[in-house]
Amino acid sequence: MATLEEGALINCHSVELWQQLFENHKQVKKLLVVDFTASWCGPCRMMAPIFAELAKKFPDVIFVKIDVDELKSIAEDFSVEAMPTFMFLKDGEVVDRIVGASKDALPKKIETHRGSA
């Protein structure tokens, strides 16, 4: 069972876990931020500790990491073409995205979308 504990960064390694997280986020009415990443991607590795810190800073937001090579079908479902891509979801809908390693834009987008959940 996937838990949506506060301040947690969830590493998603299966389609089943993703489906569970996705359904749970719709029920709890929280912003869900997904980091589509790849182990070979330099900018992704640079953003990883920043993403982890943001998970601690915003305990009312759900943070999930998905490796695009491990879970290609999910990346394809969201039309992810470059890494890193950060997807912002509310009530099961994509409300925003950031493509690329923008450490300044990421917390701003989280602030923008978490308040109107």
Secondary structure, 3 states (H helix, E strand, C coil): CCCCCCCCEEEECCHHHHHHHHHHHHHHCCCEEEEEECCCCHHHHHHHHHHHHHHHHCCCCEEEEEECCCCHHHHHHCCCCCCCEEEEEECCEEEEEEECCCCCHHHHHHHHHHCCC
